[in-house]
Structure formats: C-alpha cells, structure tokens
Amino acid sequence: MARRQNPRSSGADTLPGTDDFAENITDIDVAEEMESSFLEYAYSVIYSRALPDARDGLKPVQRRILYMMSEMGLRPDRGHVKSARVVGEVMGKLHPHGDAAIYDAMVRMAQDFSLRLPLIDGHGNFGSLDDGPAAPRYTEARMAAASLELTGDLDEDVVDFVPNYDNQLTQPEVLPAAFPNLLVNGTTGIAVGMATNMAPHNLGEVIAAAQLVVARPDATLEEVMELVPGPDLPSGGRIVGLDGIRDAYRTGRGSFKTRAKVAVEQLSARRTGLVVTELPYMVGPEKVIEKVKDAVGSKKLTGISAVTDLTDRKHGLRLVIEVKNGFNPHAVLAQLYRYTPLEDSFGINNVTLVDGQPQTLGLLDLLRVYVDHRLDVVRRRTAFRLGKRKDRLHLVEGLLVAIMDIDEVIQIIRTSDEAAAARERLMSIYDLSEVQANYILELRLRQLTKYSRIELEKEQDELRREIAELEAILGSDTLLRELVSRELGDVAAKHSTPRRTVLLESEDVAPTSSKALAAAAGAAAGAVAGKASAKAPALQLEIADDPCWAILTASGLVARTQTGEPLAEAGPRSKHDVYRSVVRTTARGELGALTTAGRMLRLQTVDLPVLEPSAGLPNMAAGVAAADFVQLAKGEELVALVPLDTVVALGTAQGIVKRVSPDYPLNREDWEAISLKAGDAVIGAGPAADEDTLVFVSAQAQLLRYAASAVRPQGRAAGGMAGIKLAEGDSAVFFGVVAAGDAGAALADDGEPAGSGDAGSAVVVTIAGSASALPGTSPGTVKVTPLSEYPAKGRATGGVRSHRFLKGEDRLTLAWVGRGPAKASSRAGVARSLPTEHGRRDGSGVPLAQAVEEIGPSFP
C-alpha cells in the first residue's frame, strides 16, 4: 500500500504526475496499518466510551455530564435549565462526540424505570418504556439529590484531574462516589469484543454489604449475599429462581428470570381477569399487549377475551387481561409467561474497568474495588483538609502575635519606607514567616478590636482540635474505615427506599389474589429477601391433569381435546382435515414428536391449543401449526406424535423397523430415536404392543404384515433391523401400527379368508400412478381393501402384492393402512372422496376424480 503525500504541504511546487511527486509516496504494510488502527479504535471504545469504571460506576459520557452540571451550578435547589444547554456545554468542553449520544445518556440517567436511583431530575418528556424522549430543546434538567453524593468534595483533591480532549480544560478521572453506583443503578454497554450488562440493586442492601467489607476486608461472599440476596429492579416484579444470581455473584456471569406482578381478580360477577401491576425490567405495556395479540392471533394463546391498558399517573401501571369463562386463570397465566414478555430473562455480565483494564468481577470483588476507592477518596480529602487547617492555624497564630503587640506593629509599619522593609522587620522582630508577615500587612483596622482577638483565640483552639482529629484519622486505618462506613450509612439514611422486587426460589410460587401477592412482596422487602421468599405461598400454575387426546393432522396442525372421552363417542372430527396421529394423554402429560430424521422432540400437552366444540364436534381449525412448538431443521418434517411411556415402533423408507424402549432422557428436549443410514428417513411410527400388527407397503405395491412381537425393543442408539425385503429400486412408502382389535384375522396359509372389512376394522388404501408423470397431471387410481385379506408373513420377507398396476402405472404414489373407513384430503386439508366398495387384494384401482395427498383414520 502506498500513502500519497501532498507536495504542497511540504513546500514543494510540483504537480501530481511529476517525478518529484513520486518521491513523496511512502510504502506501508496494509496488515500492520489495519491492525494498528483497529487496536486503537477498540481501546478507545473500551476505555473511553462503552464500559463503566468499577469505582464510580459511570461511563465517560455520564461522568462528564454530571461534572459539567456540577460546574454549571445545576443543583437540586436551583431551577431547571434546557437540556440542550447542558448537552452543548458537555460536547463543547469535555465530550467530542455527537449531541445525540450525549442526550441519550442524559435521558437514561433521568429515567426512574431505567435506574434504581436516578441521577438527573428531568422536567418534561424524558420518554417511557414504549416511547422515546422529546428533543433536548423541549426538556429541562438539573442534578438529582443522589448525584450530589457522586460529585461531592471534588474541590478537595479527592481524585486526579486529567486534560480534556484539547488540553485547555481539566476533568476528573473518576468521581468520588459516596455510594456504590455501579451496583445500585447497573449499566449496559457494548464494546469491541466484549459487553457489559449489570442489574440494579437496592441502595440500602448494597451499602450494608459495603459497610461489611469496610469493617471486615476478609468477609466471605456468603456473608455478603446475606445482605444482598439479589437485584432490586426499578420496575419491581418478581425474580424466579436464584441459582443464576448466585452464579453471577460468584463469577460475574449468570442469568435470572423476571416475571410480572400479576393478581387474579374478579372483574365482575361473571368475569375473571389477570391484573398486571408490575412488569419485568425494561418491558413496556404496549409491547406486552402487542405480543398477547400476536399470540392469540396465531392461536398459541387460548382463553383470553380482551386486553385493556388502564395505566394512569394516579394509579400507575394496570394492565387487565380478561379470561374466558371456563378457563383456569393460572393456566392462562402460565401460557402468558411462556409466550409474552410477562416473563423475561436478564443475563448478567459484570465486565467493568479496573485500573483501565476490562475485568469480569463478582459481587465481592465489585464491593472491594469500590471500598478501596472510597478509602482513598476519604484519605485524600482528610489530608487536604489537614493541610488547609494547618495553613489557617499558621495565619491565626501570626495574627494573634501581631494583635498582642499591635501598637508596636503599627509603629514598625509606619516607620518602614516600603512594604518589603516592613515585612522584613516584622519577620525578624517577632520571628514570623513570610506568609504570616504578609497577612499582617493586609489586616484591616476593624480586625484589631478586642472581640476579634477572642474570636481568633477560639478559632485557634478549634483548628488545633480539628487538626488532631484529622491526624488521628490519617494515622489509624480503623478510624478511617469507621468514617467511611459512617458516611455510607448517612447516604443510605437519605436515599434508601424499600425493596421493590420479590425474590422467589421456586417457579411454582404464584399468589392467587392481590392480597396474597402483596403479602409476598412485603415478606421479601426485608433486609434478607432470600429467606423471606421461602415463606411465600407455593401454588401450582397448572390446569387439572385431566385425560385428553393429542391430535396431529395431515396438514400439520396440532391440538388437544377438552376431555378424555372415547373418540368414538366424542367424535373429534373436523369438516376437512384428516388425522395423522391421535394419542391418549393427560393435560399435564408429555408427548414425543418424531421427525423424518429420526429425532424425537419433547412436547408438553398443556402447550397445545384446546379444541372448542362446534355443534358438538371439536373444530380442528383451532389447531396451531406444529412448527410453532417444535424446531425442525431444513428438509425435516414431523411424522407422528407418540406417547413417551410405551414402546414405539417406527419404520423407514429403506425398510428398517425398530421398536424403541421408553428409556428417554429426562433432562433433554430432543434426542435420537433411531440411528439412520445415509439417505434413509422415517416414514411412520406409533405405539406398538406385542399383540399389535406392523405393516409395510412399498412403492412396487408389496404389503408385508407381521406381529409386533417379532421385533424386540431396542435402545435409543440402535439402528433397528430389517423390516421388509425390498427389490432393487424399491422403497417403502408407508409404515404403520394396527391395533390388535382392528387388524382382524389374517388369511390362512391356504388362502382362505379369515375376516371382513366392516367399519371399524383395518383397511388398506393404495393409490397408483406413474413416476414420470408431472405433479397434478393425473390423480391416479385408488383401491380400498380390508387388511384381513392380506396374509401375515415373517419379518424381513417380501410380502404380497397389494395393487395391480394398469397401463401407464409403475408405482404407488400413496398408501395407508389403518382403522376404516378411511378419510382422504389434499395437503391443504380439503376433503377428497374414496371408493365405498372394497376391491380385490391383488386387483387394480378405480380412477380418482381429484388428487389425494393425505389419508387418515375415521372415528365414527
């Protein structure tokens, strides 16, 4: 890379393109230049912009705002000034960055929902959780009372001052910080390659912990955590589960869940509602309403009839969520926690600057860094005050000498030719220092009264007493620590407020009424909130564990029924869609969702939407797409829902069969149900007892049925065994499990019939077509046959022919075996017609009027 230099800047008079100009080109290495420039930029962002100092808890822009407001005299007892004026002063004198960044930092320090102890008293629209602030020309600001504790004593040499960006002014390197601001207000910031995210805490609890560290530098983390059990968020709410907080206090990293404060109230004689009065940190009501509406619209949430925001200045936040009649409010609340920001997570990452270097600190280390800083501030302040008092005592002592012999002093001054001669004579006659002599020469006549002498003697005694006290503090580490602790206690007495956030050890704690919720909040507001939280009432936020049916439709919808009545009586039949899986379970049970990749995913029944009866029949239109509940990889599809407490049989396209033992892992959300070979995929699955029948149908119209007992159950890691013998180029298009009561008797070896195809017994549906035909050009031919006409064969054999191909047909495009009469539909769920008469086992099919893409069982 070549860096071109302008010849005119060095006095050259040549023009570009001349030989002289080429001599001013300097070759540099691009990699070195990029590395050096990026490192400088990264260091600038880390040290000068994004990360707070562990001592005062402020980023540079925040520190400069408070310092400049202090210099401008914008104290709490003065009037507000335009925010634009403050921004201009900060930008012009200390912070060479954009006004928008300065104003954003200023706004955050004024928001009581962002900081636990706001540092700026804002007047005007400083924004909300859902809306931004007004422009700086419309808002006004001044320092809050708490910010005086951060900037106090700056004129007493308590911290080092450094030059500003143009070396014309100076600014404090760090503020004195009379309280641990970093822990009290928290912070967020994104630097280069690192970020910080710290939660706010209660001022009284943090100061109590700091006093412990001051008194006992060897205090343990456990002792400190008894005083600081967890964060105290400005918005209140509840923190559920404290293990992540303990991890963060130990290592500097962790996470916790926050939940809204919700009470179940009777809105009217017939209406019950969930009333939200506190939200998780940095979550606004409009965001909650939007997420609730989206979840209801997508049918993830059920049982909600309306959401109303009744928030006002007098009563504060009040969000009313009406619950439909017949729905358990606690079950609805559990859904709200799952799908809306009423439950949110907060990741703690305590990255902060210590001696100019970014470090990740735990709670005890943060307190020690702050305490060391505060000890240094008080020590420097004490030394400064000691020097000032010694200087004043020196002057007072000289002045008393002059007053004792004032007539002689006046005579010396009057007889001297000039001030310098008078100064020298006073110094020699009365043994005074030059400073004392100059001070005497500047005396006013009114200071020569008898009363002034008494005042000076009194001042001399007071100064000597103060000097002794200050010297004692500097000479004793114990006295110094007592002073720091006492000043921390004074700050807590002035600014501390009760705890707002309730800490709960268990997720199952949920007060049933506003009174119970208030009692729990009061219990957690004590000095040790962690212990009080254990006394909160532990209530289950779950609906009754009633029997029900979980359903997966051919179009990919999932849902559950309201009751566990037999399907033959309840008739959970939609007008169009057909069912792919129907599993008996309970409302709080668990299901397995098996995919084509052989992966089993855990599914909670309570998460599924409930089918509401319509004219006595549950309407499957209330179902929700299965993709909303399970995460599928590209090309992966959901095959079936299966119970997790029974043996499940599954079959693959390459003819592999496996019965999986129900030894599934308890602490995982997904696992491998079968180890598939390359190019293979699961095509069907279902619960399979030993007396049930397993059925394969291949693309070349071969059907094989045999008892499930022929396949021994295997563990999750096994790859299965041969299920059907396939000819070259053939593949299985269907695998299913037929219950013992539906399979009927198979044909004997002599070929005699041993059963019928009455309604309720299993049938075989095959649809033939051409592999070379374009999709949608020909519906093909279909045949329905009782399963009882197909003889049972041994496992891993070729089976028997199930469909005779007509001219132009060379494969089965679709096959299905199950309880009849079968129902058919398109992939979109539109009903299709099937023949009502049964054909011969090895016969050909009849033409279809419309293409059939899905077939499922019937429940008359």
N, C-alpha and C positions, 0 to 999 in steps of 0.2 A: 504494500500500500504506500502511496506517496502523498505527503501532505504539502500542498502548494502554499507558498508564502507570497504575499503581495509585495512586489519590489518597491512600491511607493512608500510602504510603511518603514522601510529602512533607508530611505533617501535615494533609492535607485530611480533613474528616469527612463528605464527600458520598458517596453510594452510586452504583453503576452505574445509568445511565439518567437521571441528573440533568444539568442544563446545565453544572454545574461539572466533571463527569466528562468531558464532550466537550471541554473546554478542554485536557485533558491528553493528547489524541491528536495524535501527531506524524506527518506525512506524509513518507514516504521513497520513493525510487525503487527498485523491486524489482530491476531490472537492475544498478544500482550496488551494492545490498546483496549480491546473489548473487556478483557479480564480486569484490567486496572480500573476502567470506567465503571464497570458493573459493581466491583467491590466497593468503590467509593459511594456509589448510589445506594447499595444495600446498607452500608454502615450508616449513611445519613438517615435512611428511613428508620432503621432500628433505633438509633441513638437519639435522633432529633425530631422524630415525628410520631411513630406508631406505638412505642412501648412506654409504659409509665415507669417512673423511678420508684423503687421499693420504699424509699424514705418518706416522701410526701404523697405518693400515690397519684401523681399528676404527670400528664404528658407535657412536653414543652409548650404547646399552644395554650393549654389550660393554665399552666403556671404563669405564662406571660399575661394572660387575660386578667387573672387575679392580681398580679403585681401592678399592672398598669391601672386597674381600677382603684387599687390602694393609693397609688401615686396621684390619681385624679381626685382623691378625697371622696369617693362614692361610697361612703359608709352607710350602715343601715339607718342612722338617724338623719341622713341627708335626703334630698329629693332624688327621684329617678332622673336619668338623662337618656337621650336617644341611644339606642343600641348601635346605630350607625356611627355615632361619635366614638364609642368605645372601640368598635372594630377598626375605625380609621387610625386611632392612636396606637393600637396594638400592631397593626400592619405597618404603619409608617415608622415606628420606633424600634420594635422588637422582633416581629414575625414577618419575614419577607416572603409570604405566600398569599394565596388568593383570599379575598374577603369572605367568600362563601364558606371556605373551610374554617375560618375563624368564627364566623357567626354560627355555624353548625355546632362547634364545640361549646360556644357560649350558651346556645339554646339548651343543649343537653344538661349543662350544669344548673339550669334553672327549672328543669322538669322534675316534679316530685314523683312521677311514675318511673323515671329513669334512675334517679339517685335516691338512696335511703335518707340522705341528709343534704338537700340542695345547697349549693354554694353561691348561687346568684338569685336575687329577688327580682323576678321579672314582672313587668307590668304590660299587659296586652296579650295578644295571641301568640303564645310560645308553643303551639302545636298540641296534638293529642296522640294517642296510640294509633289512630286511624288517619290523621291529617297532619300535614306539615305546618310549620310556623309561618306567621306573617313576615313580610320583608323587614329588614332592620330599621328602615326609616319609619315604620309604624309602631315598633315596640320600644319599650324603655326598660332600663335595668339599673340596679345598684347592687352592692355586695350584700349577701345574706349574713346573718349574725355568725353562722358557723365558719364563714370564710375568714372572719377576723382572727379565728383561732389558728388558721393556717398561715396568715401573713403577719401575725403579731411579733413584735420585737425585732423586726428587720433592721431597724436603725441602731441596733446594739451589737453589731459584728457577730451575729449568731451563725451566719452562713457565709460562704465565699461568693463574691460577685465576679461575673465574667463579662467581657465586652459583648456588645450586641453585634449584629451582622456587619455593620460598617465601622465598628470601633469608635463610635462617637459617644455612646452611652454604655452603661453597665446594667446588668440584670442579675438577679440571684440564680445561682446554680441549682439550688433546691430551696424550698420554703421551710420555715421552722416546723410547721405542722404540729400543733398541740394535741392532735388525736390521730389514730391510725386511719387515715383517709382511704388508703388503698383497700383495706378490708371492709370499711364501713360502706363505701359507695361502689366498690367494684370497678371494673373497667373492661373495655373491649378494644382490640386493635389488631390489625393485620400488617405485618412487616414482610420482609423478603425472606422466605423460607421458614417463617415462624409466625405464630399468632398468640394472642392472649385473650382469655375470657374468664373474668373473675366475678363471682357473685357478691351482691351486697350483704352486709351483716348488721346486726343490731349494735348501736353505738355503746350502750351500757354493757353488753356482754363482751364486746371486743376490748373495751377499756379495762374491765375487770380482769381479763386474761393478760393484758399488757401490764397491769399492776402486779399480777402474779410473777411475770417474767422479770419485772424490775426488782421485786423483792427477792426472788429466787431464780437466778440465772440458770440453775440446773433443773428447773421444772420440766416434767415429762409431758409428752403430747397428751397422754390420757388425762392428766390433771388439767391441762388447758382446755381439752374438749369437754370437760365437765362444765366449764364456764361458757364455751362457745359450742353448743351442740349442733349448730347448723346455720345456713344462711337465713337472713330475715329480709324477704323481698319487699320492695316498696308497695307492690300491689296486693300483698297478703297472700291469700290462697293457702294451699297445703302442699307440703313436700312428702311424698310417699316413698318410703324405703330410704334408710340412712347409710347403707353399706357403701354406696358410691361416694357419699360425702366423706366418710371416714377414709376411704382410699385417697381422695383428693387432699385431705388434711395431712396424710402421711407422705404422699409422693408428689403432690402438686397437680395431679391429674385424676379426674374422675367424672362422674355424671350422676344426676338425680332427676327424678320425675316430679313435675309440679302439676297440681290439679286445682281446678276452680273450687271456690267455696259454694256449694250447692245445697239447697234445702228443699225438701219435698213439702209443698204447701197445698192446702185445699183452696183453690181459687174461687170455687162456688160450690153449690150443693152437688153438682154433677161433674165438675171439672177439677182435675188434679194437675198440678204443674211443678216443674223444676225451676226454682228461682235462683239465679246466679247473682251473687253479690260481690264476689272477688274472682279475678281471672289470673291465670298464670302470668309470670313476668313477661312484659313487653308484648302481650296479646291484647288486642282491642276488641270491643264488642262487635264492630262491623265485620271483622274478619271471622268471628265465630258464627255470626248469622249467615254469612256467605257460605261457609263450609257446611253448615247444617242444611241449608237449602240444596247445595250440590249433592250432599249425601242422600237426602230424601229423594231428590230427583233421579239419582242413579240407583235408588232402591237399596242402598247399603244400610240406611236407617229406616226403621219402621216404628210405628206407634207415636209419631209426632204429628200434631194437627196444626200448630202455629208457633211462631217465634215472634215475640214482641219486645222491643227495647224501650223500657220505661226509665232510662237513666236521666237524672236531672241534677242540678247543683245542690239542691236541698237534701235529697236522699242518697245521692251517689249512684254507683252502678246498680242497676236492677234489670236483669235480662230474664224474661219469663218464657219458658218453653212448655207449651201445653201438651199433655199426654193424652192420647186417645183412650176412651173408655175400654176397659178390659185388658189394658197393658200394664205390666208391672213397672212402676216408675224407676225402680232400681235397675231393672234390666235395660230400660231405655237409657238410663244414665251410663250404664256400662258401655253401651253402643256409642254414646256421645264421647266418652273418654277415648274410645278406640278410633273414631273416625273424624273427630273435630279437635280444634286446639284447646278444648276444655282440659285436655291433658297434654302437656308439652314436656320436653326434656331439655335439660341445661347441661352442657358439657363444660366442666371446669378445667382450665389450663392456665396455671399460675406462672406465666412467663413474665418476668419483670427485670428491670435493670438494677444490678448491684455493682457498684463501683464502675459503672459504664459498660458492664458486660451482661448480656441476657442470661438469666438463670431461671430454672423452674423450681419454685420453693413451696414447701408445705406450710401449714399453718404456723408451726412453732418457729420455723426459720423466718417467716414474714414478720412475726412479732419481735424476734431478736434483732433483725435489721432495723426495724422502727425504733425499738428501745435504745439501741446503740446510737442511732441518730439523735434521738431526743436527749439522751445523756450528754452528747457532745454539744447540742444546742444550749442546754441549760448551763453546762460548764463554761462555754464561751460567753454566754450572757453574764454569768456571775463574774467572770474575770473582767469583762468590760465595765460592769457596774463598780467593781472594786477599784479599777483604775480611775474612773470618774470621781468616786468618792475620796480617794486619796488625793487627787488633784485639788478637789474643792477644800479638803481639810488643810492642805498646804496653804491655800489662799487665805482661809479663815484664820489660821494661826498667825500669818504675817499681818493680817488686818488688825487682829487683836493687839499685836505688839505696837502697831502704829497708834491705835486709839489710846492705849495705856499712857503714851507719852506724846499726845497729839500736838501739844504746843511746840515741843522741840522739833517734831517732824515738819510742822508748818514753817518754822524758822529755817530749817535746812533747805526747804524747797524755795523759800523766798530769797534766801541769800545765794542760791546757786544761779550761775549765768545761763544755764540751759538744762533741759530735761535730762540729758545724758549725765551731766555732772551731778544733778540731784539724785539720780538713780545710783550712781557710784557711791555717793556719800551715805545714802540710806543703807546700802548693802554692807558697807564697811562698818558703820557705827552700830547697826542693830543686827548684824550677822544675818541678813536676809538674802534670799535667792533673787535672781533677776526677775523671775516671774512674780514674786511677791512684791518687789520694789515697783515694777510696772503697774501692778494692780493698785498699790497705794497711791501712786501718782494720778491714777484715773478716778480716785474717790470723789464723790460728790459731797458737798457740805452737809446735806441732810443726813448723811450716814455717820456723822460724828456725834450724834446725840447719845445720851446715856441709855436710852431704850435700845438703840442699835447695838450697843455693846452687850446688853443682856441677851438679845436675840442671837448674836454671834456666839456667845458662850454656850447657849442652848444648842445651837446648830453644831458646834464643835463636839459636844457630848453625843449628840445623835449620830454624827458621822463616825465617831470612834466606835459606837455600838454597832452600826451597820457594817463597818469595815471588819470588826471582829467576827460578825456572823458570816459575812461573805468569805473571809479567810477560812473559817471553820468548814464551810461547805466545800471549798476547793481542797481542803486538806483531809476531808473524810468522804470516802466513797459511799458510806452508809447514809450520811446526811444528804449527799447529792441525790441518791436514789429515793430517799424519803420525799425530797422536794419534788422530784419528777412525778412520783406516784400521787402526791397531794394535788398537783396541778392537773393531772389526768382526772382525778376524782372531781375537781371543780368543773371541768369541761362536761363530764357525764351528768353532773347535777344540773347544768344549764341546758343541755341539748338532748339528753337521753329521752326516749319515748318507749312505751311498751312494745313488746314483740307483736308483729302482725302476722307472721307466717306460722302455721301449725305444723309441727313435725310429727310424722307418723311412721312407726317402724314397719307396719304391715299394710299391704294394699287392701285388705278386707275391711278396714275401718271406714265407715261411712254413716254419719249421723242421719237419722230418719226424719228429723224435723229441725226447724230453725233454732229451737231451744236447745236441743242436744248438740247441734253444731256450735252454738255459742258457748256451751259448757266446755266442749273440747278445746275451743280456741282459748278460753280463759285458763284452762289447765296447762296449756302449752306456753302461756305467756310468762311463766315464772323464770327464775334465774337459770334453772336447768331444765330446758324444754324437753330434752330427750327422755327424761324419766317421767315427766307428766304425760307424754304422748302414749305411754304404755297403758294408761288408765282410760283412754278413750274407748267408747263402746265399739266392739268388733262386730260388724254386721255384714252379712253376705250380700253382695250386689249381684245376685244371680236369680234368674227365674226358677220356678219349681222344676225339678228334674223329671218331668212327665214323659211318658213314652211318645214317640212320634216317628215319622218316616222322612228320611232324607232322599231327595229326588234329583237326578241329573237327567236333563232332557237331551234329545238328539241335537238340538240347536245350541247346546252349550249353556243352558240356564240351570241354576241350582236353587233349591228352596227346601223348606221342610213343612210338614203338616202341623196343624194345631194340636191334634190328638194322635194317639196310637191305635185308633180303631182299625180293624182289619180293612185292607184296601178294597176287598171285595164288597164291603158294606159302605165305606166312606166314599168310594168312587172318586179318587183324586185324579180326575180326567179333564184335561183342557180340551178346548174345541179343536185344536190343530196339532200341536206339538206331541211327539211320542217320547216315551221314557227310555233312556239308555240304562239307567241304574236306579233301583229303588231299594233302600237299605233301612232296616228297622234299627232304631237307636233311641236315645233319650235327649231331652233338650240341652242338658249339660254334658252330653257324651262327646266322644271324638270319633272322627272318620278318617279313612285313608283315601287320598285321591291319587290313583295310579295313572301314569303317563305312558306314552308310546316309548319313551326312553328307558322304561323300567324303573322309574323313580317314584317313590311313594312320598306324598306330602301330607302332613298332619293338618286336619281341618276341624275346627270347633263347630259343633252343631248349632250352638247358640248364635253364632255369627250369621247363619243362613237366614234369609228373609222368610217370614211366615206366610203361608198361603191362606188368604182370606176366602171363605166360601162365597160363591156367587150362584144363587139359585140352588143351593145345596151342594154345589160342586166347587172345589178349590180351583181358582183360576191361575194357571201357570204363568200368565202374563205378569204376575207379581214377582216372578223369579228374577235373579240377578245373574249376569254373565259370570261364569266360573273364573274368568281371568281376573276378576276383581278380588278373588280370595286366594288364588294360587299364582305363583310366579313361574311362568313357563319360558323355557329357552326357545330360541328361534327354531322353527320346524317341529317343536314338541307339542303334542296335543294331549288332551285329557281323555282317557279311555273309559274309566269307570270309577264309581265310588264303592268302597268296600269297608266292612267293619274291621276294626283292629284287634278284636278279641277272639277271632275264629281263624281257622285255616282258610287261606285264599288260594284258588287255582288261577293260573294265568297261562295264556298261550301266545306264541309269537308267529310272525309271518313265515319263518323258516321251519315251522313245525315243531318247535320246542315247547314242552309243557313243564310246569312246575307248580307244586303245592307249597306255599310259603308258611312256615311255622310262625305263630303270632308272638315272636320274641323281639318286638320292635324296641328301639332305644327310647327311653323316657324323656331325655333331655335334648332331643333333636327335633327340628321341624320337618326335615326331609331325610330320606335315606334310600339306598339302592335295594329294590325288591328282587332283582334278578340281574345277573351279570350277562349282558347281551354280547353276541358276536358282532363283528363289523357288518353293517348293512341290515341288521335284524331290528325288528320293532315289535312291541307288544300290541296285539290286536283285540284282546278281550280278557276279562277277568271277572271273578265272582266268588262268593263264599262256597266252599265245597266240602261237605261231609263225606265220609267213606261210602255211604249209600247213594250219593248223588251220581249223575252221569256227566261225563265230559264229552264235548262234541267239537270236532274239527270239520271244516268244509274248505276244500281247496279251490283254486281258480279253475282247475280242469274238472270240476264237478265231482270230486271224490269226497264222500262223507264217511267219517270214522267216529263211532261212539264206543265208549267203554266205561267201566266203573271207575269212580274217583279213587277207590281203594287200590287200584293198580299203580298209583303214583304216590310214593311215600313222601311225606312232608320233609322239606329241607330248610336250612338256614338262609339268612338274607344274602350271604355272599355266594351261594351256589348258583350254577348256571343252568339248572334244570336237566331234563332228559328228553329223549326222542319221544314225541307225542304222536306224529303221523309220518308215514313214509311218503315222501313227495317224489314224483317223477322229475326228470331233468327239465328245468324251466318252469316248474310248477311252484306255487306258493300258497300258503293258507290265507283265505280272505275272511274267515270267521273262526272264533273260538268262544265257547260259552259253557256255562254250567246249567244243567237242567235238574231241578229238584226231583227227588225220588217219587213224589206223588204226582208229578206232571209228566214224567218220561214215559210211563206206560210200559208194558211188556214188550220186549224186542221179539223179532221174528226168530223162530227156532232155526236150528241149522238146516232143517229140511225145507225151509222157506215158507212154512205155514204161518198165516197172520196170527199175532198174539196181542191185539189191542185195537183201539179205534181212535179216530181223530176228533172226538167230541170236544165241545167248548170246554176250556179249562185244561185240556191235555196239551202236550207239546206238539208244535208243528214245525215244519221245515219250509222256509221261503227261499227260493233261488231265483235270481234274475240273470239271464244270459244275454250276451251281446258280443260285439266284435272289438278286439283290441285295437284295430286300425281305424275304427270309426271316430269321427270328430265328436267331442263332447256336445251333447244336446241335439245331435242329428237323428238319433234313433233311441227310443225309450227301451227297446229290447223286449224280451218275452219273460213272463213270470210263471212260476208254478208253486202251488202250496200243497204240501204232503204231510200226513201225520208222521211224527218221528217214530212211532211204534212200527212202521213198515220197514225200518232200516235195522238190519241185524247187528247185534253187538259183535265187535271183533276185538282182537288183542291190541294192546298198546303198541305203537310204532309199526303198525301194519298200514296197508294202503287204503282200507275201507272199501266202500261200494259206490257205484255211480249213483248220483242224485239228480242228474238232469241230462236229457238227451239234446244235443245241440242241433239246431236247424241249419239250413244253408246260410252261410254268412256269419254264423256264430262260432266262436272258438274259445270262449272263456266265460266264467261267471263274473259279472261286474259287482254283484252284491249277494250276500247270503245271510240268513239269520235263522236261529233255532231258539224257540222259547215257548212260553205259555200262550196258547191261542185263544181266540182268534187274533192274528197279528194285525197291527195298525201300521200304516205307512205314511210318509210325508216327504216333502222336499227338505233341503238343508235349512231353509228359512222357516220351517215349521208349518208349511201349507199342506193340508191333508191330501192324500192320494188314495185311489181305490185299488183293492186287491181282489183276486177271484174268491168267491164264496164257496166254490166247489173244489174238492181235493182232486189232484191229479195222481197218476201212477208214479211209483217211486222212480223208475227209470224212464219215464215219459218226457216229452218236450213241453215247453211252456206255451202260454197264450199271449198274444201281443198286448203290450201296455199302452194305454191312451196317453199317459204323461210319465215323464221320468220319475223314478223313485230313488231317493238318495238315503233315506233313513227308515229303519223298521224297528218297531219296539213291541213290547208285550201288551196285552189287554187285561184290564181288571174290571170285569163286568159287575 
